[in-house]
Amino acid sequence: MIVPKTNLHVTKTYLPPLDEYLSYVREIWEEGWVTNNGRLVQQLENHLKQFLGVSYLQYVNNGTVALQLALNALKLKGKILTTPYSYVATSSVIHWENCQPVFVDIHPETLCIDPNLIEEHIDEQTTAILATHVYGYPCDVAAIDRIAKKHNLKVIYDGAHAFGVKINGTPIYQYGDISTISFHATKVFHTVEGGAVITNEPEVDERVFLSKAFGHRGDEHYRIGINGKNSEFHAAMGLCNLPRIGEAILQRKQLSELYQEQLKELPIRTLQPSDSLSYNYAYFPIILEDYNTMQRIKQGLEEQGIFPRRYFYPALNQLPYHQGSPCPVAEDIVQRVLCLPLHNTLKEDEAVLVASVIKQLF
Ligand SMILES: *Cc1c(COP(=O)(O)O)cnc(C)c1O
C-alpha cells in the first residue's frame, strides 16, 4: 500500500503557545477557583463583548446549549421556521425544546434561509425564525426583520460560523432577538468547547444568565435552569486565542483567495464575499456540477491524503426523525458540495497542492 505523505483535514485546531496557556493555568491554581462564573470567564465575556461590538453576552459550555438557552429565554412554543442547510444541532434543538421545526428552503445564491419563502409557511402556531448564517455569510437580515415584525415572530440567528463578521460595518450579532455562537475546537475562534448567547435586551440576558446556572442566585430561585456554565480552563484558552484572531482571519483570507485563483478556470461554483461584508473566511465550500463529480473529486483527494468534508450533508428536512416537507434547493446542494481544507496553519503550498489535485481530477 502506498501511504500518501500528505494528511490535510478540512480543519485543524489552533493551539496557542503552551507557555501562554500555562501562565493562565498558574493563575487558576493560585486562586483555586476553577468554574462557576470565575474571573477568567468574566474577563473573556468582557473581551468578547468589546471585540464583537455587542452589549450582552453570556459565555456557555457549547453552541448547542447556547441555542437551547436562546429558545428557552424567548419562551418559544409551537412552530419554528428554520433552515434545512445547517449543522444538525440547529434543528435538533427545536425538537429538544418541545417545539416543531418547519423547514423553509434556502436561497440558491446565499444558501441561507430564503426570505421569499418564509411567509407562505407562517400559520397561527408559528412563533419564531431560527436561521443560520451559513459558512459565515449573512442571512438577509433586513428582509427577515421585516417579516418578523409584520407577523410578531422572534428571530434567532445560529451564528456558529459568523464570528467577527460585519455587514456594512455593523456587527452581525447585533441582528435578531438573540444570536448564538459556538466556540468548538473546529471553529474560527475556539475555547476547546464553548459558546455564547448574545442579545440586545437586558431582560433576555438576565434570563440566560440565570438559566445557565440552575436558575438561582445564591438562595434565591427564579426559574428552571440547566447547567450551561463553562470553566476557567476553557476561558483561558479563549483569552489566549482572541488576540490572535485578526491574524488568523487574514491568513484564512489569503488561503481562500489562493483557492479562488487556482480554481477559477474549472466548472466549480465558489462563494465570494461582497464589498459590504467583512467576512471571516470560516470555510471554503465548492459546489460541483453533480453528485458523481463531487464523489469523484472527494475520492481523488482522499487518495492523496486530503480530506474535504461533505458540509452540509444531509439536508436537515431529510433526517428520518424530522420528515420535513421537501426543500429542493437545499436537497440539490447537499448532493454536490464539499468544504476544502482551510485553517490558519494550512500552508500556501498545501492549498496549491489541494487545488492542483482537483485540477488533475478534472
Ligand atoms: C458547530 C455548530 C453548532 C454546534 O456547536 P457546538 O459548540 O459544537 O455545540 C451549531 N450550529 C452550527 C451551524 C454549527 O456549525
The ligand as a MOL file (V3000), in Angstrom:
LIG
                    3D

  0  0  0     0  0            999 V3000
M  V30 BEGIN CTAB
M  V30 COUNTS 15 15 0 0 0
M  V30 BEGIN ATOM
M  V30 1 C -20.7780 23.8100 15.4340 0
M  V30 2 C -22.1810 24.2040 15.1950 0
M  V30 3 C -23.1610 24.1020 16.2000 0
M  V30 4 C -22.9110 23.3860 17.4860 0
M  V30 5 O -21.9830 23.9640 18.3150 0
M  V30 6 P -21.2860 23.0840 19.4550 0
M  V30 7 O -20.4310 24.0830 20.1670 0
M  V30 8 O -20.4740 22.0290 18.7880 0
M  V30 9 O -22.3530 22.5200 20.3190 0
M  V30 10 C -24.4230 24.5980 15.9300 0
M  V30 11 N -24.7300 25.1400 14.7450 0
M  V30 12 C -23.8400 25.2400 13.7510 0
M  V30 13 C -24.2390 25.8730 12.4540 0
M  V30 14 C -22.5290 24.7670 13.9320 0
M  V30 15 O -21.6450 24.8180 12.9220 0
M  V30 END ATOM
M  V30 BEGIN BOND
M  V30 1 1 1 2
M  V30 2 1 2 3
M  V30 3 2 2 14
M  V30 4 1 3 4
M  V30 5 2 3 10
M  V30 6 1 4 5
M  V30 7 1 5 6
M  V30 8 2 6 7
M  V30 9 1 6 8
M  V30 10 1 6 9
M  V30 11 1 10 11
M  V30 12 2 11 12
M  V30 13 1 12 13
M  V30 14 1 12 14
M  V30 15 1 14 15
M  V30 END BOND
M  V30 END CTAB
M  END
